[in-house]
Amino acid sequence: MRRGKVLLQAAAVAVVALLLALLGWQVAQKNSGADLASQIKAGKGPTAPALVLKRLDGDGSVSLASLRGKAVVVNFWASWCGPCKDEAHRLEAAWQRFRSRGVVFLGVDAQDFSSDARTFVGRYGVTYPIVHDGPGSTLGHWGVTGFPETFFVDRRGRLVAKVTGPVKDGELEQNLALALQAT
Amino acid sequence: MIRPPRLLLLLAAVVALLVVLVPPAGANEQHPTLAEIENEVYCPICHEPLAASSSPIAQRMRAFIRQRIGVGQTKSQIEDALVREFGEGVLAAPPKRGFNLLAWLLPLFGLGFATVIVFVLARGWLRSRAEPAATDPASNGRAPLDPEIERRLDEELARFDG
């Protein structure tokens, strides 16, 4: 009787501990990119989080790791976001200007209807690759808290700069130069 | 033969399973309204029910739901379409299938487990209270006194008698 009671209590404590551990793990996973911005700002060059998503046009998927060796501009956006419309032409123009210099632009459309995103891409004449993340599962890993946010990844896959809000021409060139010069 | 406490536990488990697995009577599967779906779906960026959100994506989702209702889709079809776009996190409650079924069943198991623990503890507590009275006929149904108090009481009584 006494042994049974102890076993019951131990089982109850184990279940509660397991649930707490699961909760902690879930919270840590969701916010793993929370200090990414401060690391970039401090010039620590943290490794860019993994990113593998389906292309918006349905033609396979894109992995950030497969772009190693090139400087990459990763732009998080959504079709319902006003400032994303403001920067769309600027990003496309920069892509056309820099693509011959070993730079890749990658748009991540998140928390958005894919049909709306396709309309947006057509309306603003975006030609660089766009991937779709409807549930927004990558946002926490990258520390993205709003749209648009743009990250600059160097050839070794390290984050060298981040712009919150719509990018300006000067910012694009300055941060791309950083990404290209890093060895 | 099944003893009454076990029968009660079994009945409670069956009722709880029915509550979880059978949809509420008011739910309008074939002809849903915007208000019904708004309360079963979350805004993916503001993490609150769609009914309470006025964000741009919430407004776009409302337009999407209205359009789907307009073409005669069922509630499940509309919610499935939203899940395909935004993942299962868009639903206010996890779907009652696959791994998500655990989210519905675990609280019930927890409740059953807690009931068993309370039952076992209460039975042990009642037994420990009943046992001294049953084994000591001189106690006359009362709880035994502390030996030190009993000794002092005997001394006082002896002095009074003397």
Chai-1 contact restraints between the chains, C-beta under 6 A:
chainA,res_idxA,chainB,res_idxB,connection_type,confidence,min_distance_angstrom,max_distance_angstrom,comment,restraint_id
A,L8,B,I117,contact,1.0,0.0,6.0,A-B,restraint_1
A,W80,B,P56,contact,1.0,0.0,6.0,A-B,restraint_2
A,W80,B,I57,contact,1.0,0.0,6.0,A-B,restraint_3
A,W80,B,R60,contact,1.0,0.0,6.0,A-B,restraint_4
A,Q111,B,P44,contact,1.0,0.0,6.0,A-B,restraint_5
A,Q111,B,I45,contact,1.0,0.0,6.0,A-B,restraint_6
A,F113,B,E85,contact,1.0,0.0,6.0,A-B,restraint_7
A,G134,B,E85,contact,1.0,0.0,6.0,A-B,restraint_8
A,G134,B,F86,contact,1.0,0.0,6.0,A-B,restraint_9
A,P135,B,F86,contact,1.0,0.0,6.0,A-B,restraint_10
A,P135,B,G87,contact,1.0,0.0,6.0,A-B,restraint_11
A,P135,B,G89,contact,1.0,0.0,6.0,A-B,restraint_12
